[in-house]
């Protein structure tokens, strides 16, 4: 039961480790839910299968082409305009098959031909070539992703123009490629993917913003993200832009809000420097405004805040100084037990590391806010633990305050 009995007075080191383990379990559950909601590692933008000959939205499963058939299609896309358009459309559908993808990238010059069409001045050819590249980016074969390396610089270039549909397609193609291959990421970073995304976030189109969030969340999950990617993201101003957009009218953009919340989660999780950055870059007020957006976003935001609070007294002191208590009181008025449960965990960390937060909480009616959840079975124990902690005098936790004073202050 979350180790709360042990933490009702003062949590031991072992108790804190149990809390960390529970939080890791919760984050794993969130990632599982993310997959179940089709917010998967790779995404595929296709037209409605029904309109293309499918039935009841079922995906058409195509048989693999022979090597000769693939070669014929490649020859076809290099002929006159009308033949080229038909062949390119047929190639796009053929590339939905994994074996056909592998045969295609093994053909000498195949990717070079696609890039030539992708960069042509004929809009319909360009879009069909982009869809072919997008199908290849969705492959689970790393060799197929790496075969697409020569196209990455063009994908970045086209983020700043063309139609919304074309920009969205380029974004999701990039997102699929970066998650598959470290070689692709190492090529994209010096090519300027972070500045390109920072420019792209100026778009007024929600579809583009959600695609951007997808690319960024893919990058931030990379194993080299803490040392090579997160510092670039923080320097680019992207976090401030993400929060500003969500808080200034993107209330209906749940997809973008979820992606941006995941990005923030990856930025601040389990390193202290990045937690400090959220506080010192003045991101917290905007982050708190995300709490009412949706159940998923609320849980993600609270998880981000727990990751910060877990770092200790100095971080909890700063959270308290930046007025985190009032929005948490508002969150306790909600009926969703998962959101409330995560809010209780954040309050526990605040009370534990910075007892003045408990005093402030009580003075603002916190007891009443907690008591309304005493009849909820899965929350009862945590509510009782917090009521006990909130009733303790500040002096009972003086050790935490002393430790806070020894840590560097935030500026």
C-alpha positions as CSV (number, residue, x, y, z in Angstrom):
1,X,0.0,0.0,0.0
2,X,2.6,2.5,-1.1
3,X,4.7,2.2,2.0
4,X,2.6,5.0,3.7
5,X,2.3,3.3,7.1
6,X,6.1,3.5,7.5
7,X,6.1,7.2,6.4
8,X,3.4,8.5,8.7
9,X,5.8,10.2,11.1
10,X,9.2,10.5,9.3
11,X,10.3,8.4,6.4
12,X,13.5,6.4,6.7
13,X,15.9,6.0,3.9
14,X,14.4,2.6,3.1
15,X,11.0,4.2,3.1
16,X,12.1,6.8,0.5
17,X,13.5,4.1,-1.6
18,X,10.1,2.3,-1.5
19,X,8.5,5.5,-2.7
20,X,10.9,5.8,-5.5
21,X,10.2,2.2,-6.5
22,X,6.5,2.9,-6.4
23,X,6.9,5.9,-8.6
24,X,8.9,3.9,-11.1
25,X,6.1,1.4,-11.2
26,X,3.6,4.2,-11.8
27,X,5.7,5.6,-14.6
28,X,5.9,2.2,-16.2
29,X,2.1,1.9,-16.0
30,X,1.8,5.3,-17.6
31,X,4.1,4.2,-20.5
32,X,2.0,1.0,-20.8
33,X,-1.2,3.2,-21.0
34,X,0.5,5.3,-23.6
35,X,1.1,2.3,-25.8
36,X,-2.5,1.1,-25.3
37,X,-3.8,4.5,-26.4
38,X,-1.7,4.1,-29.6
39,X,0.8,6.7,-28.5
40,X,3.4,4.2,-29.6
41,X,7.1,4.4,-30.3
42,X,6.4,4.8,-34.0
43,X,3.5,6.3,-35.7
44,X,2.1,6.0,-39.1
45,X,0.1,8.6,-41.0
46,X,-2.0,7.0,-43.7
47,X,-5.2,7.8,-45.5
48,X,-8.4,6.2,-44.5
49,X,-8.1,2.5,-45.5
50,X,-11.8,2.4,-46.3
51,X,-11.3,5.1,-48.9
52,X,-8.5,3.1,-50.4
53,X,-10.3,-0.1,-50.7
54,X,-10.2,-1.6,-47.2
55,X,-13.3,-2.6,-45.3
56,X,-14.5,-1.4,-41.9
57,X,-11.3,0.4,-41.3
58,X,-9.2,-2.8,-41.5
59,X,-5.7,-2.4,-42.6
60,X,-4.8,-4.1,-45.9
61,X,-2.0,-6.7,-45.6
62,X,-0.1,-6.8,-48.9
63,X,2.0,-9.7,-50.1
64,X,5.7,-9.0,-50.6
65,X,6.8,-8.1,-54.1
66,X,9.5,-10.0,-55.8
67,X,12.9,-8.3,-56.4
68,X,12.0,-7.9,-60.1
69,X,8.7,-6.3,-59.2
70,X,10.4,-3.8,-56.9
71,X,13.0,-3.1,-59.6
72,X,10.2,-2.5,-62.1
73,X,8.5,0.0,-59.8
74,X,11.8,1.8,-59.3
75,X,12.2,2.1,-63.0
76,X,8.6,3.3,-63.3
77,X,9.2,6.2,-61.0
78,X,12.0,7.4,-63.3
79,X,9.9,7.5,-66.4
80,X,7.5,10.2,-67.8
81,X,5.2,12.2,-65.5
82,X,2.1,10.0,-65.7
83,X,3.9,6.7,-65.4
84,X,6.0,8.1,-62.6
85,X,3.0,9.2,-60.6
86,X,1.2,5.8,-60.9
87,X,4.4,3.9,-60.1
88,X,5.1,6.1,-57.1
89,X,1.6,5.5,-55.7
90,X,1.9,1.8,-56.2
91,X,5.4,1.8,-54.5
92,X,3.9,3.6,-51.5
93,X,1.4,0.9,-51.0
94,X,3.9,-1.9,-51.6
95,X,6.2,-0.4,-49.0
96,X,3.7,-1.3,-46.3
97,X,5.2,-4.8,-46.4
98,X,8.3,-5.4,-44.4
99,X,10.0,-7.7,-46.9
100,X,9.3,-5.3,-49.8
101,X,10.9,-2.5,-47.7
102,X,14.0,-4.5,-47.2
103,X,14.2,-5.4,-50.9
104,X,13.7,-1.8,-51.9
105,X,16.5,-0.3,-49.7
106,X,18.9,-3.0,-51.0
107,X,18.4,-1.8,-54.6
108,X,21.3,0.4,-55.7
109,X,20.2,4.1,-55.9
110,X,16.7,3.5,-54.6
111,X,16.8,6.0,-51.8
112,X,18.6,8.5,-54.1
113,X,15.7,8.3,-56.5
114,X,13.2,8.9,-53.8
115,X,15.1,11.9,-52.5
116,X,15.2,13.3,-56.0
117,X,11.4,13.1,-56.2
118,X,11.0,14.4,-52.6
119,X,13.0,17.5,-53.5
120,X,11.4,18.1,-56.8
121,X,9.2,21.1,-57.7
122,X,6.2,18.9,-58.5
123,X,4.0,19.0,-55.4
124,X,2.1,15.8,-56.1
125,X,5.3,13.9,-56.7
126,X,6.9,15.4,-53.7
127,X,4.0,14.3,-51.5
128,X,4.0,10.8,-52.8
129,X,7.7,10.5,-52.3
130,X,7.3,11.8,-48.7
131,X,4.7,9.1,-48.1
132,X,7.1,6.5,-49.4
133,X,9.8,7.7,-47.0
134,X,7.3,7.8,-44.2
135,X,6.4,4.1,-44.8
136,X,10.2,3.2,-44.7
137,X,10.6,5.2,-41.5
138,X,8.0,3.0,-39.8
139,X,10.0,-0.1,-40.4
140,X,11.2,-2.1,-37.4
141,X,14.4,-3.0,-39.2
142,X,17.2,-0.7,-38.2
143,X,18.9,-1.2,-41.5
144,X,15.9,0.4,-43.3
145,X,16.0,3.4,-41.0
146,X,19.8,3.8,-41.6
147,X,19.2,3.6,-45.3
148,X,17.1,6.8,-44.9
149,X,20.1,8.7,-43.4
150,X,20.6,10.8,-46.6
151,X,17.1,12.3,-46.4
152,X,17.3,13.7,-42.9
153,X,18.7,17.1,-43.9
154,X,15.9,17.6,-46.4
155,X,13.3,16.6,-43.8
156,X,14.6,19.4,-41.5
157,X,14.6,21.9,-44.4
158,X,11.0,21.2,-45.2
159,X,9.8,21.8,-41.6
160,X,9.6,25.5,-42.4
161,X,7.4,25.5,-45.4
162,X,4.9,23.7,-47.6
163,X,1.4,22.6,-46.5
164,X,0.4,21.6,-43.0
165,X,0.0,18.0,-44.2
166,X,3.5,17.9,-45.7
167,X,5.1,19.4,-42.6
168,X,3.2,16.9,-40.4
169,X,4.4,14.0,-42.5
170,X,8.1,15.2,-42.3
171,X,7.8,15.5,-38.5
172,X,6.4,12.0,-38.0
173,X,9.0,10.6,-40.4
174,X,11.7,12.3,-38.3
175,X,10.2,11.0,-35.1
176,X,10.1,7.4,-36.4
177,X,13.7,7.6,-37.6
178,X,15.3,9.1,-34.4
179,X,13.8,6.4,-32.1
180,X,15.2,3.6,-34.3
181,X,18.8,4.5,-34.8
182,X,21.5,6.2,-32.8
183,X,23.3,6.8,-36.1
184,X,20.3,8.9,-37.3
185,X,20.3,10.9,-34.0
186,X,24.0,11.6,-34.2
187,X,23.5,12.9,-37.7
188,X,20.5,15.0,-36.9
189,X,21.9,16.9,-33.9
190,X,24.8,18.6,-35.8
191,X,22.3,19.2,-38.7
192,X,20.3,21.4,-36.3
193,X,17.2,19.4,-35.4
194,X,16.7,21.2,-32.1
195,X,16.8,24.8,-33.7
196,X,14.6,23.5,-36.5
197,X,12.0,22.3,-33.9
198,X,12.3,25.6,-32.0
199,X,11.5,27.4,-35.3
200,X,8.7,25.0,-36.1
201,X,7.0,25.5,-32.7
202,X,6.0,29.0,-34.0
203,X,3.4,27.2,-36.2
204,X,-0.3,28.1,-35.5
205,X,-1.4,24.6,-36.5
206,X,-2.2,22.1,-33.8
207,X,-1.3,19.1,-36.0
208,X,2.1,20.5,-36.5
209,X,2.6,21.1,-32.8
210,X,1.6,17.6,-31.9
211,X,4.0,16.2,-34.5
212,X,6.7,18.4,-33.1
213,X,6.0,17.1,-29.6
214,X,6.2,13.6,-30.9
215,X,9.7,14.1,-32.4
216,X,10.9,15.8,-29.2
217,X,9.6,13.1,-26.9
218,X,11.3,10.5,-29.1
219,X,14.6,12.4,-28.9
220,X,14.3,12.8,-25.1
221,X,13.9,9.1,-24.6
222,X,17.3,8.3,-26.2
223,X,20.0,7.0,-23.9
224,X,22.3,9.9,-24.8
225,X,19.6,12.5,-24.0
226,X,20.8,13.6,-20.6
227,X,24.2,14.6,-21.9
228,X,23.7,15.5,-25.6
229,X,20.0,16.4,-26.1
230,X,18.5,17.9,-23.0
231,X,21.0,20.7,-22.6
232,X,20.3,21.8,-26.3
233,X,16.6,21.7,-25.6
234,X,16.9,23.9,-22.5
235,X,19.1,26.4,-24.4
236,X,16.7,26.5,-27.3
237,X,13.7,28.0,-25.4
238,X,11.5,25.0,-26.4
239,X,10.2,24.3,-22.8
240,X,9.0,27.8,-22.4
241,X,7.3,27.8,-25.8
242,X,5.6,24.5,-25.1
243,X,4.2,25.7,-21.8
244,X,3.2,29.1,-23.2
245,X,1.3,27.5,-26.1
246,X,-0.6,25.0,-23.9
247,X,-1.5,27.6,-21.4
248,X,-2.5,30.4,-23.8
249,X,-5.3,28.7,-25.7
250,X,-4.4,25.1,-26.7
251,X,-7.0,23.8,-24.3
252,X,-8.5,21.6,-27.0
253,X,-5.1,20.4,-28.2
254,X,-5.0,17.4,-25.9
255,X,-2.6,15.4,-28.2
256,X,-0.1,18.3,-28.1
257,X,-0.5,18.8,-24.4
258,X,0.1,15.1,-23.7
259,X,3.2,15.1,-25.9
260,X,4.6,18.2,-24.2
261,X,3.9,16.8,-20.8
262,X,5.9,13.7,-21.7
263,X,8.7,15.9,-22.9
264,X,8.8,17.7,-19.6
265,X,8.7,14.4,-17.7
266,X,11.7,13.1,-19.6
267,X,13.6,16.4,-19.1
268,X,13.3,16.4,-15.3
269,X,13.4,12.7,-14.5
270,X,14.6,10.5,-11.7
271,X,19.1,14.5,-13.0
272,X,18.9,17.4,-10.3
273,X,20.3,19.9,-12.7
274,X,17.2,19.6,-15.0
275,X,14.9,19.8,-12.0
276,X,16.6,23.0,-11.1
277,X,16.2,24.3,-14.6
278,X,12.4,23.9,-14.4
279,X,12.4,26.1,-11.3
280,X,15.0,28.7,-12.4
281,X,13.7,29.1,-15.9
282,X,10.4,30.1,-14.4
283,X,8.5,27.1,-16.0
284,X,6.7,26.1,-12.9
285,X,3.7,28.6,-13.1
286,X,2.9,27.5,-16.6
287,X,3.4,23.9,-15.6
288,X,0.8,24.3,-12.8
289,X,-1.7,25.7,-15.2
290,X,-1.7,22.3,-17.1
291,X,-3.2,20.5,-14.1
292,X,-6.8,20.9,-15.2
293,X,-6.2,20.0,-18.8
294,X,-7.1,16.3,-18.7
295,X,-6.6,13.2,-16.5
296,X,-3.6,12.1,-18.4
297,X,-1.9,15.5,-18.4
298,X,-2.7,16.0,-14.8
299,X,-1.0,12.7,-13.8
300,X,2.0,13.5,-15.9
301,X,2.4,17.0,-14.5
302,X,2.1,15.7,-10.9
303,X,4.7,13.0,-11.7
304,X,7.1,15.7,-13.0
305,X,6.6,17.7,-9.8
306,X,7.1,14.5,-7.7
307,X,10.4,14.0,-9.5
308,X,11.4,17.5,-8.5
309,X,10.2,17.3,-4.9
310,X,12.0,14.0,-4.4
311,X,15.3,15.7,-4.8
312,X,15.1,17.1,-1.3
313,X,14.5,20.1,0.9
314,X,15.9,22.8,-1.3
315,X,13.6,21.8,-4.2
316,X,10.6,21.5,-1.9
317,X,11.3,24.9,-0.4
318,X,11.4,26.4,-3.9
319,X,8.2,24.6,-4.9
320,X,6.5,26.1,-1.8
321,X,8.0,29.5,-2.5
322,X,6.5,29.5,-6.0
323,X,3.0,28.8,-4.6
324,X,2.5,25.2,-5.4
325,X,-0.1,24.7,-2.6
326,X,-3.1,26.5,-4.0
327,X,-3.3,24.6,-7.3
328,X,-2.8,21.3,-5.4
329,X,-5.7,22.2,-3.2
330,X,-7.7,22.7,-6.4
331,X,-6.6,19.3,-7.6
332,X,-7.8,17.6,-4.4
333,X,-11.3,18.8,-5.3
334,X,-11.3,16.4,-8.3
335,X,-12.9,13.0,-8.1
336,X,-10.4,11.0,-10.2
337,X,-8.6,8.8,-7.8
338,X,-5.5,8.4,-9.9
339,X,-5.0,12.2,-10.1
340,X,-5.8,12.7,-6.4
341,X,-3.5,9.8,-5.5
342,X,-0.5,11.4,-7.3
343,X,-1.4,14.7,-5.7
344,X,-1.2,13.1,-2.3
345,X,2.2,11.6,-3.1
346,X,3.5,15.1,-4.0
347,X,2.1,16.6,-0.8
348,X,3.8,13.8,1.2
349,X,7.1,14.7,-0.3
350,X,6.6,18.4,0.3
351,X,5.5,17.9,4.0
352,X,8.4,15.5,4.5
353,X,11.2,17.7,3.1
354,X,9.7,21.2,3.9
355,X,7.3,21.2,6.9
356,X,6.4,24.8,6.4
357,X,4.5,23.6,3.3
358,X,2.3,21.5,5.7
359,X,1.6,24.6,7.8
360,X,0.6,26.6,4.7
361,X,-1.6,23.7,3.5
362,X,-3.5,23.6,6.8
363,X,-4.0,27.3,6.9
364,X,-5.6,27.2,3.5
365,X,-8.2,24.6,4.4
366,X,-6.1,21.5,3.5
367,X,-7.6,19.4,6.3
368,X,-11.1,19.7,4.7
369,X,-9.7,19.0,1.3
370,X,-8.1,15.7,2.5
371,X,-11.0,14.6,4.6
372,X,-13.3,14.4,1.6
373,X,-11.3,11.5,0.4
374,X,-11.3,9.5,3.6
375,X,-14.1,7.3,2.3
376,X,-12.2,6.3,-0.9
377,X,-10.7,2.9,-0.2
378,X,-7.5,3.2,-2.3
379,X,-6.8,6.7,-0.8
380,X,-7.7,6.2,2.9
381,X,-4.3,5.2,4.2
382,X,-2.5,8.0,2.3
383,X,-5.1,10.6,3.5
384,X,-4.6,9.5,7.1
385,X,-0.8,9.7,6.8
386,X,-1.0,13.2,5.4
387,X,-3.4,14.3,8.1
388,X,-1.0,13.0,10.7
389,X,2.0,14.8,9.1
390,X,0.1,18.0,8.7
391,X,-0.8,18.0,12.4
392,X,2.8,17.7,13.6
393,X,4.6,20.9,14.8
394,X,7.2,22.3,12.4
395,X,9.9,21.7,15.0
396,X,9.3,17.9,14.8
397,X,11.0,18.0,11.3
398,X,13.7,20.5,12.0
399,X,16.3,18.1,10.5
400,X,14.8,18.6,7.1
401,X,15.0,22.4,7.4
402,X,18.6,22.2,8.5
403,X,19.5,20.1,5.5
404,X,17.8,22.5,3.2
405,X,19.9,25.4,4.6
406,X,23.0,23.5,3.7
407,X,22.0,23.1,0.0
408,X,22.6,25.7,-2.7
409,X,19.8,28.3,-3.0
410,X,17.9,28.8,-6.2
411,X,18.3,32.2,-8.0
